[in-house]
């Protein structure tokens, strides 16, 4: 893959230090331990990182399963502000796991789907979080769901919580409710199989830090969470979940508030099942077949969203769908240094106050054509516009210093707004390709650069380079000049400008733009380059 988020290479080197810092900075509270050679709650106190000796009760040793810290049928044994350190290894979550049903309650043989972990106790304050951490960031413990358990981690009503260094998955290839019987999970007759519906659920949850998580291969959703306030999500992978990566629609209480930050996340292959033994995606499907397929989508929501240094790719519907932002003056979306590619609908969708900058966006929305169980109507859904930007009166949308290519109807679709709306489209490289849907229908044409779908907002075009798009080249643009990028095919797109490219040193000056997609200095020459990549000059 030619382009990757710029900070990813540092993650492995820093992960051990990050874990040490996280564990070492805890407030005075109790630390508990889980490890595969531990004991039950009767055998061990959970307060020592040691194996169970094999005899005795209330020994200074670790528990052998997270259920002894957070039992489904009993009161939690950890309190708000405590830390639970989970050792490397495999921990089944669901009916039949150690500690799942030591006492009667919601987890029982006739209701194995209710054997999920209870809500994590809230920490006493944002600076004294309850923490659930894998001990070894390089070899994180695996929590895997079985017997159609509805979810694995539970943050319903949980606030002031940190969760890190975990793998969350199941051990089945199946997809819940799939249109194809060979891919569909068993829901009607026990045993149901080693699958779980969702990885993490949350509602009415504030001040949460998720970091260094690998959430993959769930039968329905990676994350199902709404009603959030001030969430920080860093170095989290949400891949190959059968319906959706992050589903933000939990019903009437879905709207979020405060700062919702996603940094160095990967959201890919959602709407596909996962071969659990190899990690390969399979059985991809989407809305025409009864599925879903968004990477991240919400219901109507507020909040100040920031998505940066992230990779959003090959989801079977939209990549990032924040078109349901509530349009309030206090709400906003910033997409910065994001690589979006191969999503079957729109790559990025925003609404209201918004900024998309220093990003590489490849709208090859027909990537899944002819693959698995994807149907004709799933390819380039919603016309496959690469960017979809909803405008609001009195608010500002900035689209600047991006390199955008696509095969949908248009590279940039805007909708709504009035004369009081500010729409700035500046310093972008816009590369058109044959419109997939038009070509398939027998009326071949190129994608367009920009289309305004209603509203009366007047766009401010400046400093863009526009190449091989249909219709009039927007005013203030460099028109009909080959941008001379390293690779301009959709399959292997690489936005690096070659020597002699007309984008080099040709951008207009924009305040505050000091770095590029790779977080390298901008400008490097006399002026900045048009597009996401700044050619770095030797000093």
Secondary structure, DSSP 8 states (H G I E B T S, - for coil): -----TTHHHHHHHHHHHHHHHHHT--SS-EEEEEEEEE-TTTB-S-SS----SS-SSBSS-ESSGGGTS-TTS--SS-TT-EEEE-SSEEEESTTSTTTTSSSSS-SGGGGGG---------SBTTB-EEEEES-GGG-EEEEE-TTEEEEEEEET--SEEEEEEEEEES---BTT-SSTTTB---SSS---S-EEEEEEEESEEEEEEEEEEEE--SSEEEEE-SEEEEEEEEEEEE--SSEEEEE--STT---EEEEEEES-EEE-TTSEE-TTT--EES---GGGT----SEEESSB-SEEEEEEEEEE--SS-SEE-TTB---TT-EEEEEEEEEE--SS-SEEEESSEEEES-EEEE-TTTTTTSTT--GGGTTGGGG-SEEEEE-TT-EEEEES-EEEESSSEEEEEEE--TT-EEEEES-EEEE-B-HHHHHTT---B-EEEEEESS---EEEES-EEES-BS---TTSEES----EEE--STT-EEEE-TT-TTTT-----TT--B-TTS-BS-SSSS--SSS-------
